[in-house]
Amino acid sequence: MSAFTTTLDESVALVTFDLPGEPVNKLSNAVKVEFEALLIRLRDDAEVRAVVLISGKPDSFIAGADIEEFTALTTQAEAERLSFEGQEMVSRVEILPKPVVAAIHGACLGGGLELALACHYRIATDHPKTQLGLPEVQLGLIPGAGGCQRLPRLIGASSALDMILTGRSERAAKAMRLGLVDEVVAPSILRPVALEAARRLLREGSTRRRSHGGVRELFLDRTPAGRRLVYRGARAAVLKRTGGHYPAPLAALEAVRVGLEHGVAAGLAEEHRAFGHLAVGDVSRKLVQIFFATTALKKDDGIAPGSAVPRQIRRLGVIGSGFMGAGIAGTAVLNVEVDTRLKDADLAKVGKGLKAAGGILGDRLKRRQITRPQHERLAGLLSGGIDYAGFSRADLVIEAVFEELELKRRVLAEVEAVTRPDTIFASNTSSIPIRDIAAAAVHPERVLGMHFFSPVEKMPLLEVIPTEATGPEAIVTAVRFGRRMGKTVIVVGDHPGFWVNRILSPYLNEAAMLLQEGVPIDAIDRTMTAWGFPVGPVALLDEVGLDVADKAAKVMYGAFGDRMEPAETLARMLAADRLGRKNAHGFYRYREGHKAGVDDSVYRLLQVRPGEDPDIALVERRLVYAMLNEAATACAEEVVRSARDGDIGAVFGIGFPAFRGGPLRMLDDVGASRAVETLHELQDAFGPRFRPAPALAEMARQGSRYYPA
């Protein structure tokens, strides 16, 4: 079947792109061949004087290239040719001797935007799903079909680099302000407006719509000296954000620079050369693997297909209006638009929670991601109180109270007493086994865990934790609801700490051990941020809260014994009322909520003198292998259902460096034999907590891996 259909409307060819059998339009090799043949026919057809390109999909103009074709590339030459052929196809649109209007509704990303940039006029709908962007750097690539050349010339170097180097997408209104699109209309009138625009271009010719850069555009984007400032600033920002671990943004910057300074032809040559080099590189391969894994998880409900149907959640109850409870409530209202009620012990706490939840909505309003009427409507879905009024109608109740088993059991009993028998109860515990919380439940088949990460509105992961008694309906309902909240969801086993905190605990504890030995705080954190984590382990302890970390550490010690024995560091900090960021008193100093350097008084409190020349390589090895070894142990215990889930959980839950692929994929890269050898060395030096996981030792003997070679 053809991907394109053409109808003639008074000398304007309306070309509809509707890729058969796919939910979105993608630019595959087959599509490119068909499209190029279509362009020749349109060029030679005397009845056709103008063209409108529109999508037949409900939410996708063109979502980009077919990523699966990238995985088939084996050489740099093949990848360069793929980019060159994309450039040629897009250029044929630009040089078509008839005006082409892009009528954009839905995702217009990657190759889709590169194609739209070559059109002579662009109209986008004001629908929230209409997003325009070049996200290639998120896959370790650069725009390879002319995007690094056309976008800077259209909207200026600084604005274009801001989009290209981050991979960020823009909605239609912002795109209009940038000069990326020429008109913004309602979806219902996109087609007639696009047809009229094509006729107007025939009558009046094409006039370039300028962006609103003002003085900045005139100096920074239009002069050599200004552009040099832009390049330097962009490079510094990339290195600060990526630590130099991701080569794609710097390659994209160079492709833009070459094009602007030496002409389009030189820029295109640099673009396809860099694309070819990156596409077969290790970083891109890892990022593409993560992309496919997250795509697969969107279709994975955590149960056997067809074994249960998800419940529709119309009303949500949240117990506990602290930081986590308020974040859950605000995120659910924003993304799911569900009637949500907060409960806490006193009205002051409820009021504070409602304010925090409303703040999530207010932030989206401030960023123009929702309108004022939308904000008012969503805010009306939030309510709260000190009793269970309204909970009898709740379809799902999420408990987010303090991390104490007896308190959580009491809340579950209270909820079951006031809700319907079919109401699902989820605990937001971070480490306590759900089976312990549900030990006395009246309806254990309705009880599970939904472990969100802090801050809820920003962190992308959700762990859903069923017990052996949890029914499939509750599982699929929780998974689908989490996805609607915008989360990547993994279903994990009901073990202490689950997956993310299970592998995080020995990592954080090893950091505490290093502190006890006098390794400086900033040396520990700098080592791990240089390795690729977004924050170091000591800073993370401050962020989590030392009281919360201490509770979790005790749960893990009780479950796993000596290898999880906590360092004395947290106990000494808590005895001095140091809770971390929450009371501006932790390993770091805080000023107006922001980190303001290491608090050197911590060393006196811990009775250590910080060393001046720590062995950074050894610090890194201890921290990394503490996590890798626990990941191998937990995976063998089937805490996660697959290596895929384990690596996605680590990348999205704790910021494990994406360019390394995740802890289990990293073990494959290192090799089980080499990992076991390193762990034996650490065990000899630091004790049995580094004893290699039996499963890892067995993998070393068999030469096996987590993923196919």
DOMAR-24655 format. One record per residue (C-alpha): x, y, z; residue in three letters. Coordinates in steps of 0.25 Angstrom, whole numbers, plus 5000, padded with zeros to 4 digits. Example, Ala and Ser with C-alpha at 12.3 -4.5 7.8 and 13.67 -1.06 7.14 Angstrom:
! DOMAR-24655
504949825031ALA 505549965029SER 
//
This chain:
! DOMAR-24655
500050005000MET 500450144997SER 500850235008ALA 500450365001PHE 499150404994THR 498950524985THR 497650604982THR 497650724974LEU 496850844980ASP 496850964969GLU 498250944965SER 498850914979VAL 499250764981ALA 498850724995LEU 499850614999VAL 499450535011THR 500550445018PHE 499850325025ASP 500850215027LEU 500050085026PRO 500049995039GLY 500850095047GLU 500250185058PRO 501150305054VAL 501850345041ASN 503350305040LYS 504350335029LEU 504850195025SER 505650165013ASN 504450115006ALA 503650245009VAL 504850325004LYS 504850254990VAL 503350274989GLU 503350414993PHE 504450454983GLU 503650384972ALA 502450464976LEU 503250594976LEU 503650564961ILE 502250544957ARG 501750674965LEU 502950754958ARG 502550704944ASP 500950714946ASP 500550844939ALA 499250844946GLU 499950844960VAL 500450984963ARG 500650974978ALA 500650864988VAL 500150845003VAL 500850735011LEU 499850685022ILE 499850565031SER 498650455031GLY 499050415046LYS 498350475058PRO 499550515066ASP 500750515057SER 501150595045PHE 502550525044ILE 503150465056ALA 504550455050GLY 505350345044ALA 505150205045ASP 506050175057ILE 506050025054GLU 506850045041GLU 507950115049PHE 508249985057THR 508449915044ALA 509650005040LEU 510949935042THR 511950035036THR 512250185037GLN 512150185021ALA 510750125022GLU 510250225032ALA 510850345024GLU 510150295012ARG 508850295020LEU 509050435024SER 509450485010PHE 508150415004GLU 507350485014GLY 507950625011GLN 507750594996GLU 506250564998MET 506050685007VAL 506750774997SER 505850734986ARG 504650794993VAL 505450924995GLU 505750934980ILE 504350894975LEU 503951004966PRO 502551004972LYS 502251054986PRO 502150944997VAL 501350975010VAL 501550885022ALA 500250865030ALA 500750815043ILE 499850755054HIS 500450655064GLY 501950615066ALA 502850685056CYS 504150635060LEU 505550595055GLY 505450565040GLY 504050615040GLY 504450755044LEU 505650755035GLU 504650725023LEU 503750835028ALA 504950935029LEU 505150905014ALA 503650945011CYS 503451095007HIS 502351115018TYR 501951045031ARG 500651045038ILE 500450975051ALA 499250955060THR 499151005074ASP 498850865080HIS 499750815091PRO 500250695083LYS 500850785073THR 502250785076GLN 503450825067LEU 504850785070GLY 506150725066LEU 506350615077PRO 507450545070GLU 508550575081VAL 507650495091GLN 508050375083LEU 509450405082GLY 509350465068LEU 509150595061ILE 508150645051PRO 508650585038GLY 507750625027ALA 508050775027GLY 507450815040GLY 508850875045CYS 508850965033GLN 507351015031ARG 506951035045LEU 508051135049PRO 507851215036ARG 506351215039LEU 506351255054ILE 507751295056GLY 508951225062ALA 508651245077SER 507251195076SER 507551085067ALA 508651035076LEU 507751045088ASP 506850945081MET 507850855074ILE 508850835086LEU 507750795096THR 506850725087GLY 505750805093ARG 504350815085SER 503550945085GLU 502050955084ARG 501451035073ALA 501251175080ALA 502751175084LYS 503151125070ALA 502351245064MET 503151335073ARG 504451275068LEU 504051295054GLY 504051145052LEU 502651135047VAL 501851245039ASP 500451225045GLU 499751155057VAL 498351115055VAL 497351025061ALA 497350875057PRO 495950885051SER 496350985040ILE 497850935037LEU 497450885024ARG 496651005018PRO 497651105024VAL 498851025017ALA 498151015004LEU 497951165004GLU 499351195008ALA 499851114996ALA 498951194987ARG 499451324994ARG 500851284991LEU 500551264976LEU 499951404976ARG 500951474984GLU 502151394985GLY 502951344998SER 503351445008THR 504251405020ARG 503651425033ARG 504651485043ARG 504851435057SER 504751525069HIS 506151525073GLY 506351675072GLY 507751735076VAL 508251595080ARG 507951535067GLU 508551655059LEU 509851645067PHE 510051495072LEU 509451425060ASP 509751515048ARG 511151555051THR 512451475051PRO 512851525065ALA 511451505071GLY 511451365065ARG 512751335072ARG 512251375085LEU 511051285082VAL 511951165079TYR 512751185091ARG 511551195100GLY 510851075094ALA 512150985096ARG 512351025110ALA 510850995113ALA 510950865106VAL 512250825114LEU 511550865127LYS 510350785125ARG 510950655119THR 512350655125GLY 512850625111GLY 512250485111HIS 511350505100TYR 512050545087PRO 510750575079ALA 510450715084PRO 511850765081LEU 511850695067ALA 510550775064ALA 511150905069LEU 512250885059GLU 511350845047ALA 510550975050VAL 511851055051ARG 512451005038VAL 511151025031GLY 511051175035LEU 512451205033GLU 512751125021HIS 511451115014GLY 510351015013VAL 511050905004ALA 512250905014ALA 511250895026GLY 510450775019LEU 511750705017ALA 512150725032GLU 510750685036GLU 510750545028HIS 512150515032ARG 511850545047ALA 510550465046PHE 511250345040GLY 512350345051HIS 511350355063LEU 510350255057ALA 511250145059VAL 511850195072GLY 511650125085ASP 510950245092VAL 509850245081SER 509750095081ARG 509450105096LYS 508450225095LEU 507750155084VAL 507650025092GLN 507050105104ILE 506050175094PHE 505550035089PHE 505449985103ALA 504650105108THR 503750085095THR 503549935099ALA 503149975113LEU 502050065108LYS 501349935103LYS 501749845115ASP 500649845126ASP 501449745135GLY 500449635134ILE 500149525123ALA 499449595111PRO 497949585112GLY 497949535127SER 497249665132ALA 496649795128VAL 497049925135PRO 496049995144ARG 495750145140GLN 496250235151ILE 495350345152ARG 495650385167ARG 496950375174LEU 497250385189GLY 498550425194VAL 498950395209ILE 500050485214GLY 500250625208SER 501750645210GLY 502750665199PHE 502450525192MET 500850525195GLY 500750665189ALA 501650635177GLY 500750505174ILE 499450585175ALA 499950705167GLY 500550615156THR 499250525155ALA 498450655154VAL 499350715143LEU 499550585134ASN 498250505137VAL 497250615141GLU 496750525152VAL 495850575164ASP 496950565175THR 496750585190ARG 497950595200LEU 497850555214LYS 498750585226ASP 498750585241ALA 498450735242ASP 497950855234LEU 499250925234ALA 499950805227LYS 498750785217VAL 498850935213GLY 500350925211LYS 500150805203GLY 499050865194LEU 499950985192LYS 501150905188ALA 500250815178ALA 499650945173GLY 501050995171GLY 501250885160ILE 500050945153LEU 500551085154GLY 501951055149ASP 501350995136ARG 500451125135LEU 501651205137LYS 502451125126ARG 501251145117ARG 501050995116GLN 499551005121ILE 498651125119THR 497951205130ARG 496551135128PRO 497251005128GLN 498051035141HIS 496751085148GLU 496050955143ARG 497150865148LEU 497250935161ALA 495850915164GLY 496150765164LEU 496950775176LEU 496350765190SER 496850725204GLY 496450695218GLY 496750635232ILE 495750515230ASP 495350415220TYR 494250495214ALA 494050465200GLY 494950335200PHE 493750245199SER 493750285184ARG 495250265182ALA 495650165171ASP 497150175175LEU 497750215189VAL 499250245189ILE 499850245203GLU 501050335205ALA 501350345220VAL 502650335227PHE 503450205225GLU 502950125237GLU 502349995236LEU 501350005247GLU 500850145242LEU 500650085228LYS 499849965233ARG 498950055241ARG 498650145229VAL 498350025221LEU 497349975231ALA 496750115232GLU 496650125217VAL 495949985215GLU 494950025226ALA 494450145218VAL 494650105203THR 493950005194ARG 494449865193PRO 494949885179ASP 495750005183THR 497249985180ILE 498250025191PHE 499650065187ALA 500850095197SER 501850195193ASN 502850125202THR 504350125197SER 504850005204SER 503849925213ILE 503349805206PRO 501849815202ILE 501549675207ARG 501849725221ASP 500949855220ILE 499849765214ALA 499949655225ALA 498649685231ALA 497949735219ALA 496449695217VAL 496649705201HIS 498149665199PRO 497849655184GLU 497649805183ARG 498949845190VAL 500249875184LEU 501349975184GLY 501550095175MET 502950155178HIS 503050295172PHE 504350365172PHE 504650505177SER 504250605172PRO 503050535167VAL 502750635156GLU 504150625150LYS 504650485152MET 504250395141PRO 504250255148LEU 503150185155LEU 503350045161GLU 502049965163VAL 502249855173ILE 501149745174PRO 501149635185THR 500849485182GLU 499449525186ALA 499249645177THR 498249615166GLY 498549645151PRO 497449755151GLU 498149835161ALA 499549825155ILE 499049865141VAL 498249975147THR 499450035154ALA 500350015142VAL 499450085133ARG 499150195143PHE 500650225145GLY 500850235130ARG 499750335129ARG 500450415140MET 501650425130GLY 502450315136LYS 503350205131THR 502850085139VAL 503549955143ILE 502849845150VAL 503849795161VAL 503849685171GLY 503449705186ASP 504849705192HIS 505349805202PRO 505749925195GLY 505149875182PHE 506149895170TRP 506550045170VAL 506850055185ASN 507349915186ARG 508549955177ILE 508650095182LEU 508750055197SER 510149995196PRO 510650105187TYR 510250215197LEU 510750125209ASN 512050115202GLU 512150265201ALA 511850275216ALA 512950175218MET 513950265210LEU 513550385218LEU 513850315231GLN 515250285225GLU 515450435223GLY 515250445208VAL 514750585205PRO 513250605202ILE 513550685190ASP 514550585185ALA 513550475186ILE 512450555179ASP 513350605168ARG 513850465165THR 512450415162MET 511950535154THR 513150525146ALA 512850375144TRP 511450415139GLY 510450425150PHE 509650555151PRO 510050575166VAL 511050505175GLY 510550405186PRO 510850505197VAL 510050615191ALA 508950515188LEU 508850475203LEU 508650615206ASP 507550625195GLU 506850495200VAL 506950535214GLY 507850475224LEU 506650425233ASP 506050355221VAL 507350295217ALA 507550245231ASP 506250175231LYS 506450115218ALA 507850065222ALA 507249995235LYS 506249925226VAL 507349875217MET 508249835228TYR 507149755235GLY 506849685221ALA 508249655216PHE 509149655229GLY 510649695229ASP 510849725215ARG 509849845217MET 510349885231GLU 510150035231PRO 511350125233ALA 511350205246GLU 511350335238THR 509850355237LEU 509550325252ALA 510550435256ARG 509950535246MET 508550505251LEU 509050515266ALA 509450655262ALA 508050685256ASP 508650685242ARG 507550645232LEU 508150705219GLY 507550805210ARG 506150795217LYS 506750865229ASN 507850935222ALA 508850855231HIS 509550735224GLY 510850705218PHE 510750825210TYR 510350975214ARG 509151035208TYR 508751175206ARG 507251205202GLU 507051065198GLY 508251055189HIS 509550975192LYS 510651065196ALA 511850975198GLY 512350865207VAL 512150885222ASP 513550865227ASP 512950845242SER 512550705237VAL 513950655238TYR 514050695253ARG 512650625255LEU 513150495249LEU 514450505256GLN 515350505243VAL 516350585236ARG 516050605221PRO 517150545213GLY 517850635203GLU 518150535192ASP 517150425191PRO 517250315181ASP 516150355172ILE 516250225163ALA 516050145176LEU 514850235181VAL 514150215167GLU 514450065167ARG 513850045181ARG 512650125178LEU 512350065164VAL 512549925168TYR 511749925181ALA 510549965171MET 510949865160LEU 511049745170ASN 509749775176GLU 509049785163ALA 509549645159ALA 509049595172THR 507749655171ALA 507549615157CYS 507849475160ALA 506749485171GLU 505749525160GLU 505549665167VAL 505449705152VAL 504749625141ARG 505949655131SER 507249725129ALA 506449825121ARG 505549865133ASP 506749865142GLY 507549965133ASP 506450055130ILE 506150065145GLY 507550105148ALA 507650205137VAL 506250275140PHE 506250245155GLY 507650285160ILE 508250355148GLY 509250235145PHE 509950295133PRO 509150265120ALA 510450265111PHE 510850135120ARG 509450065117GLY 509150025131GLY 509849945142PRO 509549805135LEU 509949855121ARG 511249905127MET 511549775134LEU 511449715120ASP 512349825114ASP 513349795126VAL 513249645125GLY 512749565136ALA 514149505138SER 514849635139ARG 513749685149ALA 513949565158VAL 515449595158GLU 515249735162THR 514249695173LEU 515249595179HIS 516249705179GLU 515349795187LEU 514849685196GLN 516349655200ASP 516549805203ALA 515249845209PHE 514449725214GLY 513349625210PRO 512349735206ARG 513049725193PHE 512949575191ARG 512549545177PRO 511049515175ALA 510949365173PRO 510149385160ALA 511349475155LEU 512349375158ALA 511549265151GLU 511449365139MET 512949375139ALA 513049225139ARG 512049205127GLN 512449325119GLY 511049375119SER 510449505118ARG 509149585121TYR 508949625107TYR 509249555094PRO 510649595089ALA 
//
